[in-house]
Amino acid sequence: MPQAGRIRVGGRDITALPPEKRGTAMMFQSYALWPHMTVAGNIGYGLRMRGAGKDEIARRIDEMLTLLQLQGFGPRPVTQLSGGQRQRVALGRALAVDPSLLLLDEPMSNLDYKVRIELRHELRALQKRIGITAVYVTHDREEALTLADRIAVLDAGHVVQYGPPEEIFHEPASAFVAGFMGADNAIALTRSPDGTLSTAAGMHGEPLTAHFRSDVARIDAANGTPNAAELRMPGEVVQTLYVGQGYRYRVRTDGADVWAHASHRIDEGAPVAVVVPRDALLLFPRAAPLADRGAPGG
């Protein structure tokens, strides 16, 4: 039972109801299929537990097999299926009982990348087609952005931002959300009274932390020409990674190690500059270092 609060689905309070009375269905990370049952037996399990008749169960099983493109798989043991097929069966079992709310607990984390991508798009198309409300738990940023109409970002059990994927991605409400959405480069900046941003230490002004994504940063020659519309950070390449469509570099600057992209290979140890458009910087207030803070209670 929850320690506080209420859970309502469609205006109906289900907080104190046992699972079978809630009108919800669950799709698990580990499939949770009965290994001694066939595909049809697994899909129809929830209906049998609810006392549905044989004809209704057979009809719903056929509907689910067609919906999930598993026609002809009904008699097959689930132990003979691939991971993607097993997850489809688990989804069919959840949908067969016609729930008002579908809950999904990282259902694709056990699948290979290619299968995960294919099933992700299938699930999104299916959810749109049948119009069911679904709550999907994931640690995968791309998965959340691909599947969601709205995203709730949780930090330590609290919702820290809730909104459409585009808003969460482009307008993160905090440094935590920015990092979760891929802007994991973080540098200390100071904003002077006239609005100028600087990485130089000892400047007077508002202390900020700037987050940015590695794909908006580029590598430039160390002696390149500064541009007022860009933040330029001199540094040295300390790690080179080939990522298929170019290279990803870790560059050691005066303030921090940051990641940036380039289409050409640069040797480790080479002097470079990381250049970031100023309008791509996500700015957040920066707490003062512990040494600069007053005594407790001061």
C-alpha positions as a printed Julia matrix, in Angstrom:
298×3 Matrix{Float64}:
   0.0     0.0     0.0
   1.22    3.53   -0.71
   2.44    5.49    2.3
   0.67    8.59    0.99
  -1.42    9.79   -1.94
  -4.06    8.2    -4.11
  -3.95    6.36   -7.44
  -6.78    7.16   -9.82
  -7.32    5.72  -13.29
 -10.01    7.43  -15.33
 -11.31    9.09  -12.16
 -11.62    5.72  -10.38
  -9.68    5.31   -7.13
  -7.78    1.99   -7.32
  -5.44    2.63   -4.37
  -6.9    -0.03   -2.08
  -7.97   -2.51   -4.74
  -6.21   -5.87   -5.22
  -4.37   -6.25   -8.55
  -7.12   -8.21  -10.27
  -9.65   -5.45   -9.53
  -7.61   -2.51  -10.82
  -8.28   -2.88  -14.53
  -4.58   -2.67  -15.32
  -2.14   -5.05  -17.02
   1.63   -5.38  -16.71
   4.36   -6.14  -19.24
   7.54   -7.22  -17.46
  11.22   -6.82  -18.27
  11.78  -10.58  -17.92
   8.75  -11.6   -20.06
   7.36  -13.61  -17.09
   5.81  -16.17  -19.45
   4.78  -19.64  -18.31
   7.46  -21.92  -19.87
   5.2   -25.02  -19.76
   2.44  -23.31  -21.76
   2.02  -22.63  -25.45
   1.78  -19.15  -26.96
  -2.02  -19.41  -26.9
  -1.99  -20.65  -23.32
   0.05  -17.67  -22.17
  -2.04  -15.1   -24.04
  -5.28  -16.53  -22.66
  -4.05  -16.96  -19.09
  -5.42  -13.69  -17.73
  -8.79  -14.29  -19.33
  -9.05  -17.74  -17.74
  -8.23  -16.25  -14.34
 -11.09  -13.79  -14.87
 -13.51  -16.62  -15.64
 -14.01  -15.87  -19.34
 -15.69  -18.52  -21.48
 -13.78  -20.76  -23.89
 -15.21  -19.11  -26.98
 -14.31  -15.63  -25.76
 -10.8   -16.77  -24.83
 -10.27  -18.36  -28.26
 -11.55  -15.24  -30.01
  -9.29  -12.91  -28.04
  -6.26  -15.17  -28.57
  -6.85  -15.08  -32.34
  -7.24  -11.29  -32.2
  -3.97  -10.89  -30.31
  -2.05  -13.24  -32.62
  -3.24  -11.22  -35.62
  -2.56   -7.88  -33.93
   0.99   -8.9   -33.02
   1.74  -10.63  -36.34
   2.05  -14.04  -34.66
  -0.51  -15.91  -36.76
   0.1   -19.65  -36.6
   2.2   -19.42  -33.44
  -0.66  -20.33  -31.05
   0.28  -24.04  -30.54
   4.01  -23.37  -30.29
   5.79  -23.62  -26.9
   7.08  -20.21  -25.78
  10.48  -21.8   -25.12
  10.93  -22.09  -28.9
  10.49  -18.37  -29.54
  13.05  -15.61  -29.98
  13.31  -12.79  -27.44
  11.32  -10.4   -29.62
   8.58  -13.0   -30.17
   8.38  -13.74  -26.44
   7.96  -10.06  -25.69
   5.15   -9.9   -28.25
   3.45  -12.8   -26.48
   3.84  -10.98  -23.15
   2.26   -7.9   -24.72
  -0.58  -10.02  -26.13
  -1.25  -11.5   -22.69
  -1.42   -7.99  -21.21
  -3.71   -6.63  -23.93
  -6.01   -9.68  -24.07
  -7.78   -8.68  -20.84
  -8.62   -5.26  -22.36
  -7.03   -3.19  -19.55
  -7.81    0.48  -19.05
  -4.12    1.08  -18.33
  -1.06   -0.8   -19.59
   2.08   -0.71  -17.42
   5.45   -1.56  -18.99
   8.56   -2.08  -16.85
  11.63   -1.7   -19.12
  10.2    -4.41  -21.38
  12.92   -4.2   -24.05
  16.1    -4.05  -21.98
  16.75   -7.78  -22.45
  16.54   -7.61  -26.25
  19.29   -7.17  -28.83
  19.64   -3.63  -30.18
  18.19   -4.36  -33.64
  15.21   -6.23  -32.19
  14.7    -3.49  -29.6
  14.52   -0.81  -32.32
  12.04   -2.83  -34.41
   9.82   -3.68  -31.45
   9.92   -0.09  -30.2
   8.39    1.18  -33.44
   5.87   -1.67  -33.52
   4.78   -0.9   -29.96
   4.36    2.81  -30.71
   2.28    2.1   -33.82
   0.2    -0.46  -31.92
  -0.44    1.9   -29.01
  -1.62    4.58  -31.43
  -3.84    2.14  -33.28
  -5.66    0.7   -30.28
  -5.62    3.95  -28.28
  -4.72    2.45  -24.9
  -3.11    4.57  -22.18
   0.34    3.21  -21.32
   2.89    4.07  -18.63
   6.35    3.03  -19.78
   9.34    2.93  -17.4
  12.78    3.19  -19.02
  16.32    4.46  -18.41
  16.86    4.73  -22.18
  16.65    8.35  -23.35
  16.08    7.45  -27.01
  13.36    4.99  -26.06
  11.55    7.62  -23.99
  11.73   10.22  -26.76
  10.58    7.74  -29.41
   7.62    6.26  -27.54
   6.2     9.02  -25.38
   3.49   11.6   -25.86
   4.58   13.02  -22.51
   7.65   12.29  -20.39
   7.99   12.45  -16.61
  11.64   12.63  -15.49
  12.17   11.3   -11.97
  15.06   12.1    -9.66
  15.22   10.33   -6.27
  11.54    9.41   -6.53
  10.3    12.9    -7.4
   9.02   14.15  -10.74
  11.38   16.99  -11.66
   9.92   17.74  -15.1
   6.85   16.65  -17.02
   5.96   17.56  -20.57
   6.17   16.68  -24.29
   9.4    15.04  -25.5
  10.44   18.11  -27.5
  10.11   20.34  -24.44
  12.02   17.96  -22.17
  14.81   17.62  -24.73
  15.24   21.27  -25.74
  14.15   23.03  -22.55
  15.32   20.94  -19.58
  14.24   22.45  -16.26
  17.4    21.49  -14.38
  20.97   20.31  -14.82
  19.84   16.79  -13.88
  17.27   16.7   -16.69
  19.78   18.21  -19.13
  22.28   15.47  -18.31
  19.66   12.75  -18.61
  18.65   14.09  -22.03
  22.2    13.83  -23.32
  23.64   17.25  -22.5
  26.24   15.66  -20.24
  29.07   18.08  -21.02
  29.18   20.56  -18.13
  31.46   23.57  -17.74
  31.63   26.4   -15.21
  30.89   29.85  -16.64
  30.52   33.35  -15.3
  27.99   35.79  -16.74
  29.06   39.41  -16.37
  26.51   42.22  -15.82
  26.53   42.99  -19.57
  25.6    39.35  -20.38
  29.04   38.21  -21.51
  29.83   34.55  -20.81
  33.37   33.6   -19.86
  35.19   30.46  -18.75
  37.96   32.51  -17.17
  38.47   31.95  -13.44
  38.21   34.84  -11.02
  35.75   36.91  -13.02
  33.01   38.76  -11.15
  29.44   37.98  -12.11
  26.76   35.31  -11.91
  28.2    31.78  -11.54
  26.57   29.36  -13.98
  26.94   25.79  -15.15
  26.54   25.34  -18.89
  25.44   21.97  -20.25
  25.68   21.03  -23.91
  25.47   17.92  -26.08
  28.58   16.57  -27.75
  26.84   16.6   -31.16
  26.46   20.41  -31.07
  30.16   20.92  -30.28
  32.82   20.85  -32.99
  36.58   20.57  -33.01
  38.46   23.5   -34.5
  42.12   24.35  -34.96
  43.75   25.72  -31.83
  44.59   28.97  -33.65
  41.16   29.39  -35.24
  39.35   32.73  -35.37
  37.0    33.48  -32.44
  33.34   34.22  -33.19
  31.11   36.25  -30.88
  28.22   33.8   -31.47
  30.27   30.85  -30.2
  31.98   29.77  -27.0
  35.55   28.75  -27.7
  37.54   26.54  -25.3
  41.2    25.69  -26.03
  42.34   22.24  -24.98
  44.08   18.99  -25.86
  42.67   15.76  -27.29
  43.06   13.03  -24.65
  40.85   10.31  -26.15
  39.71    9.41  -29.67
  36.73    7.15  -30.41
  35.57    6.11  -33.87
  31.75    6.0   -33.91
  31.05    5.02  -37.52
  29.98    8.39  -38.91
  32.98   10.31  -37.71
  34.91   10.59  -34.46
  34.09   11.47  -30.89
  36.82   13.21  -28.9
  37.41   13.84  -25.23
  39.15   17.17  -24.94
  40.83   18.39  -21.76
  40.16   22.11  -21.33
  41.09   24.4   -18.45
  37.68   23.92  -16.86
  36.71   20.3   -17.55
  36.97   17.34  -19.89
  34.34   17.72  -22.62
  33.2    15.58  -25.55
  32.91   16.86  -29.11
  32.53   15.47  -32.64
  34.55   15.78  -35.84
  34.37   14.06  -39.22
  38.16   13.63  -39.46
  40.69   11.86  -37.27
  42.81   13.89  -34.84
  45.73   12.38  -32.95
  45.63   12.22  -29.18
  47.74   14.96  -27.67
  46.92   17.43  -30.45
  46.08   21.02  -29.41
  42.55   21.96  -30.51
  39.64   24.18  -29.57
  36.13   23.02  -28.74
  33.57   25.39  -30.23
  29.93   25.5   -29.1
  27.22   27.85  -30.43
  26.14   30.06  -27.54
  22.46   29.4   -28.29
  23.14   25.65  -27.78
  24.28   26.2   -24.18
  21.81   25.21  -21.45
  22.5    27.51  -18.51
  21.73   26.74  -14.87
  22.66   28.45  -11.58
  25.87   27.1   -10.09
  26.19   26.54   -6.37
  29.19   28.19   -4.75
  32.09   25.86   -3.87
  32.03   24.61   -0.3
  35.07   26.71    0.59
  33.22   29.89   -0.47
  30.1    29.22    1.58
  29.48   30.66    5.01
  29.52   28.62    8.17
  26.42   26.48    8.81
  23.55   28.72    9.8
  25.46   31.83    8.64
